[in-house]
Amino acid sequence: MTVDTHQNVTEAGITGAGVTEAKDRAARLLLAFRHGNQRAFDDSLPGDATAEETRELVGALVWIANEAVRKVYLPGVADRVLRRLASRSPDEPGWVPTDEEAAPHVALLLESVWRQDTETVCELVRATPDTTFLLGKLLDAVARLLPLVPERDLRRVILDLRGGTPPAPRGRPC
């Protein structure tokens, strides 16, 4: 049996501008969840959504899940995968796996970069379920180190990072 998801969504009355907004919100929710960004996830949840807006969002999420599974698995296998995923979903609504303490200790990460230990750096980053905290800690470390870097060296690094494009003229913000 073949199911035309687009036709089903249209028949359910999920069309128009609301669908576009629902698709955008669904994408934000999925990306926030995938990257462990609880704040972005919470901000993307419909706080005071109408029943129709909620229905559009759910329709978009279901369509995305169906398309992802449909492209990877044969129909019979896809059904089993969807059932298994549904059975493994968390009991708490709005749950995003984040844990600030799960981020690797930034000192170890910086030491590994300093030693040019690519393998350890990759392992630490892969083992981090929420890169938001890792990025924040790294930015904090860079902010602390920047005053110690001679301006000439800092400009050289920035030029390298820009791919050779000259920096903004003095007195103008980046």
Buried (B, 14 or more C-beta within 10 A) or exposed (E): EEEEEEEBBEEEEBEEEBBEBBBEBBBBBBEBBEBBBBEBBEEBBBEEBEEEBEBBBBBBBBBBBBEBBBEEBEEEEBEEBBEEEEEEEEEEEEEBEBEEEBBBEBEEBBEBBEEEBEEBBEEBBEEBBBBBBBEBBBEEBEEEEEEEEEEEEBEEEBEEEEEEEEEEEEEEEE
